[in-house]
Amino acid sequence: MAESDVRLGLVGLGTIGTGVVQLLREHGESIAERLGFALRLVRIADIDLVRDRSVPLEGIELSTAWQDVTGDTGVDVVIELVGGRGVARSIVLGAIEAGKPLVTANKALLAHHGREVFRAAEERGTEIAFEASVGGTIPVLRALREGLCADRIESVWGIVNGTCNFILTEMEEGGEPYEACLKRAQDQGYAEPDPTFDVDGTDSAHKLAILVGLAFGVEVGPEAIHTEGIERITPVDIEYARRFGFRVKLLAIAKSQDGAVEAHVHPTMIPGESVLGRVTGSMNAVEIRGRMSGPTLYYGAGAGALPTASAVVADVMELARSLRTGATGRVPPLGTPRLRPVSVRRVEDLEGHYYVRVTALDRPGVLSRITGALGARGISIESVLQLGRSVSQAVPVVLTTHVAKDEALRAALREIDSLGDVTGPTQLIRIEREI
Ligand code: HSE
């Protein structure tokens, strides 16, 4: 090993960790050519050292204790790929405490404990990089942090959860219910055995919290992000969306206008032929709009061992270069030394177009009672669609609205759901036409 080589310690030999080992094995020489020195993976810690990962591990010291990595004076850069907010927090703070530059893909940790982690790194004078935490392989954080840093960002939105996009695409293409498509996502390895954080929008909210910090320079915790998942989307909604020319996507949306910030995650109907509308399967895509730059689009694999490993090792290369050149802290991790506090706009105050699906008995006057509840709150209807007729059974009555206030719409839905003709909870999905 040459003296200039940078020695790496990895904590977490799961899917992405194994991808990192494989990538370093296969691309070690070309990476060394680019850097002018080599990256050497010298230590790995994982609680399970028995399972066969099908990657060669010879020459690497293995242990089950993460402290063996963070405490090893022979490790120059630590990679944390454990995930979650439990032991990962100790590993990250432990590496920083030891003065080691750190690479992580941990969006939950950064979204919830970012302030603590970034402050600790700043005080210790060490660096932290986390490109793989949002959008897997897509260099969207780097774009915000460096490529677009001269601009004022007005909006960031996108599809940042591949599991949800896979499920919604399957529902659209096969007309199958949510549960069957979730099962397929699990069988094909997209969704975790416990898919809760993916499908309920939590994972997207964590990623949006990170994007908002980099885009607008403000601190927004995931608890301030209104979050809805895809569990309540039905094939009926997807079919009506198609008839209106839309597709349903789980979108993470953030906008900044005159100092007011909005940030929300929810199923959204967007034009089917828009760029984001055509992002299918497990792919991710993020669109950023800057005051000067206009729209720029970032598309690619949001998950998977090797795509994510590519982002992780790119971060390692950046930190290794800083170490070797002594240029630590050239760009702060969030693009600014300090995030400003901000209060996020209440989702109830937001305005937009909506899709409303009421399940009602097809009796004379039912439509006027539904539209009456909307009209009484100043909500104007754009279109109404009722397909089929059944005197004895409930049928979907679908409306789209002109621009309406969220709060007024929810009040109208409470009244609609209490009508005797209405047999089930009304479905509400936001429409974004400008995407
Ligand atoms: N579980 C995430 C997804 C990938 O399905 O997109 C990791 O962030």
Boltz pocket constraint, residues with backbone or C-beta under 6 A from the ligand:
constraints:
  - pocket:
      binder: B
      contacts: [[A, 132], [A, 133], [A, 136], [A, 160], [A, 161], [A, 162], [A, 163], [A, 164], [A, 190], [A, 198], [A, 203], [A, 282], [A, 302], [A, 303], [A, 304]]
      max_distance: 6.0
